[in-house]
Amino acid sequence: PLPYKGVSYEKAQSMQLDNVFPQVQMYEEPLLLHEGKMQWLFDHKGKRYLDMFGGIATVSVGHCHPRITEAIAEQSGILGHVSGAYEHPKMYEYVEALVSKMPGDLKTVYLVNSGSEANELAMQLVRLHTGNQDVLSIQNCYHGVSGNLHGLTALASVKYNNMSAGNFIHHAMCPDVFKGIWGGKKCRDSPVQTQRSCECDRVRCHAADKYYEQLEDIFSYSIPRGKVAGFFAESIQGVGGIVQFPRGYLKRVYELIRSNGGLCVADEVQTGFGRTGEHFWNFQSHGVTPDIVTMAKGIGNGFPMAAVVTTPAIARSLNSGFHFNTFGGNPVSCAVGVSVLKVIDEEGLQKNCLDVGTYFLEKLCGMRREWKIIGDVRGKGLMIGVELIDGDQDDSDKGIINPLNCRAISRIKNDCLKMGLLFGVGGVRSNVLRFMPPMCVTKADVDFTIAVLRRAMQNYYEAKYRNNL
Ligand code: PMP
């Protein structure tokens, strides 16, 4: 690793208390990550970590991938910024490359800087285009936390209860077959499928119908028929704890929304750019084509950029509204975007997600059979969740899932950190371990991850029985 030249650890520790919001601190003690190389991160002491979180599915092709670094340097030396109102050739180059990845008539692009901005714009578009106001999302979803989105994000408003959803926002029940009221034990005990079949075959039960009917009821009680503006959904819920929807659910909901005058927005912020392995966009595995797709994170390998892609007709609706963005689509971000797409293709990263992700899922499913605290293993490609439950209190017969408590999760997470493994935690009860590494990880990295997880769980059990935790 490179020599460390940042602030001292002690200084960071003292600043942590008053100078930095606690929301940007993942671990109890400061973690001074100062260097990255592909799937590896190094802290101030030169200690190496395997990054199985990838900055929340953001580092798509690898930390400091040489081709991305080169693209940034080269473009910065030619033209760095012209503001969102001017055009430049890199924008056209990027837009052409991006739309070549989109199905159907999705070929009009607005470049912005973050997932929240992309979803805000999508929210404006669905309202302008339909002339309706009501917007639907699914409980446990995450679409951003700016203005309107605080209400749409039914994880923030539910989990932290700090924002009402606001007017004209409706939340449908989350079709979670593991914890939800429909699905239940039969689904949970069915062998966990790997990504080849996931959304299609994982759940052959009545859950899709039941959750669909619940969403449809919203039209009986809260939204006048024919008057919906739009429906937002991730194709796998990310922050919500890698929640996959049962077979056929999303397709039926899309039909319902469209028959009521609304547009369907696919939030591919975490699931896009090949991460889920089988398809470039994960909405494709649901057999749907959205009206609007929002994307961010993996789009720029960590460079702040995002996009809204829609049809020319929907895009024209913005003429009757107002929108501007200073940095969106600046030449450097476009150069990054072009290189990210090339690297994904040329290095076969989507295929790597499929191969390594399948291998990882299989290993985790093996662990699930051994360890009672692993309640569920799910996901596709390199977007994987492991839901930890209280293995001593199995009430699943009664349809009750007892999440593993936060103290225990934090113990396991910190133990893994000590052993050089980073991953995320998500879900409304913060009991889902999330793995969304740079897409270049290998099977050897998976073996390391599994070995560390086993050791951390073993340590947890030993401490639990020793100290009655
Ligand atoms: N959509 C999804 C699915 C996300 O996971 C996130 C970020 N976690 C966002 C939107 C918002 O993105 P940003 O933080 O870039 O505003």
Residues whose N, C-alpha, C, O or C-beta is under 5 A from the ligand:
A	BS01	PMP	S114 G115 S116 E117 Y142 H143 G144 E234 G238 D267 V269 Q270 A296
